[in-house]
């Protein structure tokens, strides 16, 4: 991906653009990594495998498991409900 000038993002340029976008959207206290973690969670809830999630986000399967278990799903109720529904519909 390139910036508005057609050049690759620099770390500082991306950080500045991210900050401006968050300010414009009224988002406070989140980082780009939070967005990636949320994407991991949403893809898992949509039924994607770790391999599919990693292909999209660039995370390793180990990192995906860590994100899902430690930070986002807690008790994993939604995933459990989806698994039971799949099992019942066999």
C-alpha positions in Angstrom: 0.0 0.0 0.0 1.1 3.5 -0.7 0.5 6.9 0.8 -1.3 9.8 -0.9 1.9 10.5 -2.9 2.2 7.0 -4.2 5.1 6.1 -2.0 5.4 3.4 0.6 4.4 4.4 4.1 7.0 5.4 6.5 6.5 4.5 10.2 6.1 8.2 11.1 3.8 8.9 8.2 1.5 6.0 9.0 1.4 6.9 12.7 0.4 10.5 11.8 -2.2 9.4 9.3 -3.6 6.9 11.8 -3.8 9.5 14.5 -5.6 12.0 12.2 -8.1 9.3 11.1 -8.8 8.4 14.7 -9.3 12.0 15.7 -11.7 12.6 12.8 -13.7 9.5 13.7 -13.7 10.4 17.4 -11.8 7.2 18.4 -9.6 7.5 21.5 -7.3 5.0 23.1 -6.9 2.5 20.3 -3.9 1.6 18.2 -3.6 0.0 14.8 -2.8 -3.3 16.5 -6.1 -3.1 18.3 -7.8 -3.0 14.8 -5.8 -6.1 13.7 -6.8 -7.9 16.9 -10.4 -7.0 16.4 -10.1 -8.3 12.8 -8.7 -11.6 14.2 -11.7 -11.9 16.5 -14.3 -11.0 13.9 -12.9 -13.5 11.4 -12.9 -16.2 14.0 -16.5 -15.5 14.9 -17.3 -15.7 11.2 -15.9 -19.2 11.2 -12.5 -18.6 9.6 -9.7 -21.0 10.4 -6.4 -19.8 11.9 -4.7 -20.3 8.5 -7.3 -18.1 6.8 -7.1 -15.5 9.5 -3.3 -15.4 9.3 -3.5 -15.1 5.5 -5.5 -11.9 6.0 -3.8 -10.3 9.0 -0.3 -11.6 8.8 -0.4 -13.2 12.3 1.1 -16.6 13.0 -1.3 -19.3 14.3 0.3 -19.1 17.7 -0.3 -15.3 17.8 -3.9 -15.8 16.6 -4.5 -18.2 19.5 -3.0 -15.8 22.0 -5.1 -12.9 20.7 -8.3 -15.0 20.8 -7.7 -16.5 24.2 -6.0 -13.7 26.2 -7.5 -10.5 24.9 -10.7 -10.7 23.0 -13.0 -13.7 23.5 -12.8 -14.3 27.2 -15.2 -17.1 27.8 -15.6 -17.7 24.1 -19.4 -18.0 24.4 -20.0 -16.9 20.8 -17.5 -19.4 19.3 -18.9 -22.2 21.5 -22.5 -21.4 20.3 -21.4 -21.4 16.7 -19.6 -24.8 17.2 -22.6 -26.3 18.8 -24.9 -25.0 16.0 -22.5 -26.5 13.4 -22.5 -29.8 15.2 -26.2 -29.9 15.5 -26.7 -29.1 11.8 -24.5 -32.1 10.6 
